Structures are given as structure tokens and as C-alpha cells.
Amino acid sequence: MKKVIIFDLDGTLFDTSKGIFNSIRFAIEKMDISNLAEERFPEFVGPPPVKAYQEIAGLSEDKARQATQYHRGYGKSKGIYEAELYPNMYQLLSDLTEKGFRLGVATLKRQDIAQEVLEHFKISQFFDVVIGMDFEDTLTKTDTINIVLKSLGVNKSQALMIGDTKGDFQGANNAGVDFIAVTYGFGFNQDTDYSTFVKQPLGIANNTLELKEIISKLSP
């Protein structure tokens, strides 16, 4: 029986693309990077920024950390206010808490920034725990999921994860929790092949209403 539902943040609760892409623009301007095509910006959604700037922009670790400081500085001051809560998400969260589910957030967005965006858009009250990246950038997606489980005192069989990217699904697989994929975010789409994953998703939602329908079959 599922008692806990863990949400990813970017691309699952919020469309944060405008703020993230503007954060990248600000960082690469500050770092004088001219060879990063905007077509690659969506690849920054999901992985920790330090890793993304290394792998996508080709920066050394030191320069990637410097770029990340610019990126997060813009995000904290401006970017989080450029997000949009997905349609019907507020009502879904309200319904889930009324039904007795406990809710958590597991994100690789830095924790203080994650908490601030939840508070700004007035949905923080729905979540029992919010776990994001630490200031040293040491956590993985699996780590954040496991910390949520530990914080709420539940085992992996009592929880499920909802996310929009391969990293979310792999993190859930590694943590041993079930997964629901959403295609309205940044990673998955209606043509995604899930056969390469160790465990198949419980369901695939193309919008928030479909997500509600999938969850309605579960009981807290």
C-alpha cells in the first residue's frame, strides 16, 4: 500500500524552463562561453549544474563550479519567479493530502532554492519534506529519494516517485521505489522507450489530469 508520493520539481511540479534557460544564458555570458547552442539547454534540466556544465559545456570542474554559482545566483534572484505551476497541479496536491497521502519533493535543485520556489507559489504546505541538492553538490537523485524515505519513516514499498526524466527513473530504480513517468516535462515524451529500464513505470501521464487518474488507483 502506497503512503508516500515523492515528486520531482523541474518538469514535474513546475515548468521551470524559462528560469533555467535564462540562468544558463546569464552563466555563459559571465563565463564568456560562445560555443554552447541553445538547442542543448534542455539537457541541463535534471542533472546537477556542475555536472551539466562539465559534460554539456565542456568546462573543467573548477570552471563548472564557477558557472554554477552564476547559474544559481540568477535562479535564486530571478529564475524561480519565472516558473509556472503546471495546470491543475495545485488541486492535485490538495486532493492527495486530503486523501491521506504524505508528499515529498526529491530534486537536484539546491534545497534552499527548491523550498523558496515552493513557498513563492504557495504549495509548500502540501509537502511533509523537501530534499534538494546540498551546498557541496554531493547528492544523487537516489540519495534525495532515500533521505525523503528516511525522514518520513517509511520503507521503499510504501512510496512512489513521479518524474519527467531518465535521471528521475534511474534514481527511483536505484532506491527501489515505484515510478510514474510524466511526458509533459523535459525528458520523457510519448515515444519514450522504457524497455531499457530495470523496472517499468506504474503508469505514464501526459498531463496532470492523467496523473491524477493513475494515482487514484492507489490507496494511502
C-alpha positions in Angstrom: 0.0 0.0 0.0 1.4 3.4 -1.0 1.6 6.0 1.7 4.1 8.5 0.3 4.3 10.2 -3.1 7.6 11.8 -4.0 7.6 14.5 -6.7 10.5 15.8 -8.8 10.3 19.6 -9.1 11.6 20.8 -12.5 9.3 19.4 -15.3 7.0 17.6 -12.9 5.5 20.2 -10.5 6.7 23.3 -12.4 7.6 24.3 -15.9 10.8 26.0 -14.9 12.3 26.1 -18.4 12.3 29.9 -18.8 14.2 30.5 -15.5 16.6 27.6 -16.1 17.4 28.7 -19.7 17.8 32.3 -18.5 20.1 31.1 -15.8 22.3 29.3 -18.4 22.3 32.4 -20.6 23.5 34.5 -17.6 26.2 32.0 -16.7 27.7 31.5 -20.1 27.7 35.3 -20.7 29.6 35.7 -17.4 32.0 32.9 -18.3 32.4 34.2 -21.9 31.2 30.9 -23.4 30.2 31.3 -27.0 30.0 27.8 -28.3 27.0 26.4 -26.4 24.0 26.2 -28.7 20.6 27.0 -27.1 19.3 23.7 -28.6 21.3 22.0 -25.8 19.8 24.0 -23.0 17.1 21.3 -22.2 19.9 18.9 -21.4 20.6 21.0 -18.3 17.3 20.0 -16.8 17.8 17.1 -14.4 21.5 16.7 -13.7 23.3 18.8 -11.1 24.5 22.0 -12.8 28.2 21.3 -12.0 27.9 18.0 -13.9 25.9 19.6 -16.7 28.4 22.4 -17.3 31.2 19.9 -17.4 29.5 17.4 -19.8 27.5 19.8 -21.9 29.6 22.9 -22.0 32.9 21.1 -21.7 34.2 23.1 -18.7 36.7 21.9 -16.1 35.3 21.1 -12.7 36.6 24.4 -11.3 35.0 26.5 -14.1 31.8 24.4 -13.9 31.5 25.3 -10.3 32.0 28.9 -11.1 29.4 28.8 -13.8 27.1 27.1 -11.4 27.5 29.9 -8.9 26.3 32.4 -11.6 23.6 30.0 -12.7 22.2 29.6 -9.2 22.6 33.3 -8.4 20.3 34.2 -11.3 18.0 31.4 -10.4 17.6 32.4 -6.8 17.2 36.1 -7.5 15.0 35.9 -10.7 14.7 32.5 -12.2 12.5 30.9 -9.6 9.9 33.6 -10.2 9.8 32.8 -13.9 8.4 29.3 -13.2 4.8 28.2 -13.9 2.9 25.6 -11.9 1.5 23.0 -14.3 -2.2 23.2 -14.9 -4.4 21.5 -12.2 -1.3 20.7 -10.1 -2.4 22.8 -7.1 -5.7 20.9 -7.0 -4.0 17.5 -7.4 -1.7 18.2 -4.4 -4.7 19.4 -2.3 -6.6 16.2 -3.2 -3.7 13.9 -2.4 -3.2 15.4 1.0 -6.9 15.2 1.7 -6.9 11.5 0.8 -4.1 10.9 3.4 -1.1 10.6 1.2 2.1 12.1 2.6 4.0 14.1 0.0 7.7 14.8 -0.5 10.0 16.5 -3.0 13.2 15.0 -4.2 15.1 17.3 -6.5 18.7 18.1 -7.6 17.8 21.8 -7.5 19.6 23.2 -4.4 17.4 22.8 -1.4 17.1 26.4 -0.4 16.1 27.4 -3.9 13.6 24.5 -4.1 12.0 25.5 -0.8 11.8 29.1 -1.9 10.0 28.3 -5.2 7.5 26.1 -3.4 6.8 28.8 -0.9 6.5 31.5 -3.6 3.9 29.6 -5.5 2.1 28.7 -2.2 2.3 24.9 -2.4 4.9 24.3 0.3 2.1 23.4 2.8 1.4 20.2 0.9 4.8 18.7 1.4 6.0 16.9 4.5 9.6 17.0 3.4 11.6 18.7 0.7 15.1 17.4 -0.1 17.3 19.1 -2.6 21.0 19.3 -3.5 23.3 20.2 -0.7 25.7 23.2 -0.9 28.6 20.8 -1.7 26.9 19.2 -4.7 27.4 15.7 -3.3 24.0 14.2 -3.5 22.5 12.0 -6.3 18.8 11.6 -7.2 18.8 8.3 -5.4 20.3 10.0 -2.3 17.5 12.6 -2.2 14.8 9.9 -2.6 16.4 7.8 0.2 16.6 10.9 2.5 12.9 11.5 1.9 12.0 7.9 2.9 14.2 8.1 6.0 12.7 11.5 7.0 9.2 10.2 6.7 10.0 6.8 8.4 8.6 4.7 5.5 10.1 1.8 3.5 10.6 1.8 -0.2 7.5 -0.4 -0.9 5.3 2.3 0.7 6.4 5.1 -1.7 6.5 6.0 -5.3 8.3 8.6 -7.3 6.9 10.9 -10.0 9.3 12.4 -12.5 9.9 13.5 -16.1 13.5 12.4 -16.9 15.7 9.3 -17.2 17.6 10.5 -14.1 14.4 10.5 -12.1 13.5 7.0 -13.2 17.0 5.7 -12.6 17.1 7.3 -9.2 13.8 5.6 -8.3 15.0 2.3 -9.6 18.2 2.5 -7.6 16.2 3.4 -4.5 13.8 0.6 -5.1 10.6 2.7 -5.3 7.9 2.5 -7.9 7.8 5.2 -10.6 5.2 7.2 -12.6 6.6 8.9 -15.7 5.2 12.2 -16.9 5.7 13.3 -20.5 4.7 17.0 -20.2 8.1 17.9 -18.7 11.6 17.9 -20.2 12.8 14.4 -20.6 10.2 11.8 -21.5 7.7 12.1 -24.4 5.0 9.9 -25.8 7.6 8.0 -27.9 10.0 7.1 -25.0 11.1 3.5 -24.9 11.1 2.3 -21.2 12.3 -1.2 -22.0 15.9 -0.3 -21.2 15.0 0.4 -17.6 15.2 -2.3 -14.9 11.7 -1.8 -13.8 8.8 -0.5 -15.8 6.8 2.6 -14.6 3.4 2.1 -12.9 1.9 4.5 -15.3 2.7 7.2 -17.9 0.9 10.5 -17.7 0.7 13.1 -20.5 -0.9 15.7 -18.3 -1.8 16.4 -14.7 -5.3 15.0 -15.1 -4.0 11.7 -16.4 -1.5 11.7 -13.5 -4.5 12.1 -11.1 -6.2 9.2 -12.7 -3.2 6.9 -12.3 -2.8 7.8 -8.6 -6.5 7.4 -8.0 -6.0 3.6 -8.3 -3.6 3.7 -5.3 -4.7 3.9 -1.7 -2.8 5.7 1.1 
